[in-house]
């Protein structure tokens, strides 16, 4: 997979690497994608990726539906 980012975003990612937060830009991008997907799952915008999370997600949906009644 190849991605293109703006020069500003590229520089910010490089700065995170320079400050020692990540080993390289790829690690920073992987972290950002992981965090985004986790947030989407937590918000119910993506299905959970494990059986335990699917059960928890189903319970949250049931609770929300119960609150609407």
N, C-alpha and C positions, 0 to 999 in steps of 0.2 A: 504494500500500500504506500502510495506517495501522497503527500499533502502539500499545499501551498499556503503559506501564511503571509500576512503583511510584514513589511520590514520592521515595523514597530513591535509587533508581537514576537517576531524572531529575536529581536534585541532583548526583549523582556525575558524570553525563555533562556537565552544565553546568559543573562545576568543571574538568573536563578542557579544556573550551573556554576557560574563563577563564584557565587556566594556559598557554594557547597551544599545547596539543598538537594541537588540531583547530580548523578554521575555524568549525565549527558542530556542533550535536548530530547532524545527519544524517550528517556525515562520520565522527563517532565511531561511530555505529551501523553504517555501511557497513564501517568498518574491523573492528569486532567480528565482523560476519557473515562477512567475508572470512577472518579468522583462524580462525573456527570451522569453516568449510568446508574450509580448507586442512588443518586438524588432522584432520578426519574423513577426508579423502582420504589423508593420510599414514598414518592408522591402518587404512586399507582399509575404512572404514565407508561410503564413498561412492566411486563410480567416478571415475577420473582424468578431467580435462576436456580433455586434449590427447593426440594420438597418442603423443608421446614419453613422457608420464606413463603412458599405458595400457601401453606396452611395459615400462617400468620396473616398473609394478604387476604385470604378468604374470610377470616374472622373480622378483619377491619372492615371489609365490604359489608358483612352482615351487621356489624355495629352501626355503620353509617346508614344503612337502609332502615334499621330500627329507629334511629334518631329522626328520620324523615317521616315516620308514621305518626 
